[in-house]
Amino acid sequence: MSNRLPRNLMSLERFMLRSEVLKLYKHMLRLVREIPDRNQRQQLQIFIRQDFELNKNLQDEGAIKMNIARGKNSLKELERTVQMAQ
């Protein structure tokens, strides 16, 4: 029996970044559910999913952090938009 760890084991920093990305993604999708117009809601859901899909293979932690910051700014803008739409 080997005591070696799997090669694809992520670092603690990468794990923390991953959990932050998932939290941001879920928050955005939950927020979009509040949009009354069905077509706008669906378009935003598709846009959010595509944006996260495009960046899912990022390996550089600096780039991941930059995208998280960009995502947080987008979340604030989305919150304002949803409030105006209600």
Residue frames as qw, qx, qy, qz and C-alpha x, y, z in Angstrom:
[[0.000, 0.888, 0.460, 0.000, 0.00, 0.00, 0.00],
 [0.459, 0.343, 0.014, 0.819, 1.40, 3.35, -1.06],
 [0.248, -0.673, -0.415, 0.560, 1.44, 6.47, 1.12],
 [0.221, -0.019, 0.311, 0.924, 1.80, 8.78, -1.86],
 [0.317, 0.569, 0.376, -0.659, -0.85, 11.40, -2.48],
 [0.609, 0.580, 0.508, 0.187, -2.60, 11.57, -5.85],
 [0.439, 0.044, 0.236, 0.866, -0.89, 13.83, -8.39],
 [0.039, -0.546, -0.427, -0.719, -4.03, 15.83, -9.07],
 [0.409, -0.644, -0.540, 0.354, -4.54, 16.80, -5.42],
 [0.160, 0.800, 0.114, 0.567, -5.16, 20.55, -5.25],
 [0.331, 0.126, -0.475, 0.806, -3.42, 22.87, -2.85],
 [0.123, -0.582, -0.636, 0.491, -5.27, 24.53, 0.00],
 [0.045, 0.437, -0.084, -0.894, -5.09, 27.87, -1.84],
 [0.217, 0.007, -0.713, -0.667, -6.58, 26.34, -4.99],
 [0.208, -0.428, -0.878, 0.059, -9.30, 24.64, -2.92],
 [0.060, -0.575, -0.411, 0.705, -10.20, 27.96, -1.28],
 [0.136, 0.310, -0.347, -0.875, -10.32, 29.72, -4.65],
 [0.205, -0.167, -0.872, -0.412, -12.49, 26.96, -6.06],
 [0.146, -0.547, -0.771, 0.292, -14.96, 27.26, -3.20],
 [0.015, 0.529, 0.129, -0.839, -15.08, 31.03, -3.66],
 [0.172, 0.134, -0.609, -0.763, -15.79, 30.62, -7.38],
 [0.215, -0.336, -0.901, -0.169, -18.58, 28.12, -6.71],
 [0.101, -0.571, -0.573, 0.579, -20.11, 30.41, -4.09],
 [0.088, 0.417, -0.164, -0.889, -20.05, 33.32, -6.54],
 [0.192, -0.029, -0.794, -0.576, -21.60, 31.18, -9.29],
 [0.191, -0.462, -0.862, 0.087, -24.42, 29.95, -7.05],
 [0.044, -0.554, -0.354, 0.752, -25.10, 33.44, -5.72],
 [0.145, 0.271, -0.393, -0.867, -25.41, 34.81, -9.27],
 [0.250, -0.185, -0.854, -0.418, -27.77, 32.05, -10.38],
 [0.163, -0.530, -0.754, 0.353, -29.95, 32.48, -7.28],
 [0.004, 0.488, 0.111, -0.866, -30.10, 36.21, -7.85],
 [0.166, 0.097, -0.609, -0.769, -31.14, 35.79, -11.48],
 [0.117, -0.377, -0.918, -0.043, -34.13, 33.69, -10.37],
 [0.017, -0.590, -0.492, 0.640, -35.66, 36.88, -8.97],
 [0.077, 0.219, -0.370, -0.900, -35.92, 38.52, -12.41],
 [0.577, 0.349, 0.505, -0.539, -39.60, 38.58, -13.36],
 [0.624, 0.590, -0.255, -0.444, -39.12, 38.50, -17.14],
 [0.931, -0.068, 0.359, 0.024, -38.61, 34.87, -18.16],
 [0.756, 0.596, -0.004, 0.270, -36.62, 35.64, -21.34],
 [0.069, 0.849, -0.386, 0.354, -34.23, 37.99, -19.56],
 [0.702, -0.513, 0.457, -0.188, -33.80, 35.47, -16.75],
 [0.946, 0.151, 0.258, 0.124, -32.94, 32.67, -19.20],
 [0.564, 0.744, -0.141, 0.329, -30.53, 34.86, -21.16],
 [0.189, -0.806, 0.455, -0.328, -28.70, 35.88, -18.00],
 [0.854, -0.303, 0.416, -0.081, -28.50, 32.28, -16.80],
 [0.877, 0.403, 0.112, 0.235, -26.99, 31.24, -20.13],
 [0.290, 0.845, -0.261, 0.364, -24.55, 34.15, -20.04],
 [0.482, -0.697, 0.469, -0.248, -23.42, 33.35, -16.50],
 [0.930, -0.084, 0.356, 0.033, -22.95, 29.66, -17.26],
 [0.755, 0.585, 0.007, 0.295, -20.98, 30.39, -20.44],
 [0.052, 0.874, -0.345, 0.337, -18.75, 32.90, -18.67],
 [0.632, -0.548, 0.523, -0.160, -17.89, 30.42, -15.92],
 [0.941, 0.186, 0.269, 0.085, -17.45, 27.59, -18.46],
 [0.554, 0.775, -0.166, 0.254, -14.96, 29.67, -20.46],
 [0.005, 0.760, -0.513, 0.400, -12.78, 30.08, -17.40],
 [0.896, -0.375, 0.098, -0.218, -13.14, 26.69, -15.74],
 [0.936, 0.109, -0.081, 0.324, -9.73, 25.45, -16.89],
 [0.103, 0.877, -0.297, 0.364, -7.72, 28.39, -15.60],
 [0.852, -0.143, -0.371, 0.341, -4.64, 27.23, -13.71],
 [0.342, 0.334, -0.258, 0.840, -2.93, 30.51, -12.84],
 [0.314, -0.574, -0.645, 0.394, -4.01, 31.55, -9.35],
 [0.102, -0.329, -0.026, 0.938, -3.46, 35.21, -10.17],
 [0.233, -0.098, -0.572, -0.780, -5.82, 34.98, -13.14],
 [0.368, -0.464, -0.805, -0.045, -8.37, 33.12, -11.01],
 [0.251, -0.511, -0.449, 0.689, -8.23, 35.83, -8.34],
 [0.038, 0.178, -0.229, -0.956, -8.62, 38.52, -11.00],
 [0.326, -0.253, -0.713, -0.567, -11.69, 36.76, -12.40],
 [0.340, -0.520, -0.730, 0.286, -13.17, 36.40, -8.92],
 [0.118, -0.422, -0.193, 0.878, -12.78, 40.15, -8.40],
 [0.190, 0.025, -0.489, -0.851, -14.37, 40.79, -11.79],
 [0.354, -0.362, -0.833, -0.223, -17.18, 38.40, -10.86],
 [0.247, -0.510, -0.593, 0.572, -17.82, 40.19, -7.57],
 [0.056, 0.297, -0.080, -0.950, -18.12, 43.50, -9.42],
 [0.310, -0.116, -0.695, -0.639, -20.53, 41.87, -11.87],
 [0.311, -0.433, -0.831, 0.162, -22.52, 40.49, -8.95],
 [0.077, -0.458, -0.351, 0.813, -22.94, 43.97, -7.47],
 [0.214, 0.179, -0.372, -0.885, -24.10, 45.27, -10.84],
 [0.340, -0.221, -0.851, -0.333, -26.46, 42.34, -11.21],
 [0.198, -0.458, -0.722, 0.480, -27.92, 43.00, -7.75],
 [0.096, 0.395, 0.078, -0.910, -28.66, 46.60, -8.76],
 [0.290, 0.061, -0.634, -0.714, -30.21, 45.45, -12.03],
 [0.301, -0.330, -0.894, -0.037, -32.45, 42.90, -10.31],
 [0.086, -0.474, -0.536, 0.693, -33.62, 45.50, -7.79],
 [0.206, 0.322, -0.176, -0.907, -34.58, 47.85, -10.61],
 [0.307, -0.031, -0.799, -0.516, -36.37, 45.06, -12.51],
 [0.178, -0.357, -0.887, 0.234, -38.65, 44.21, -9.57]]
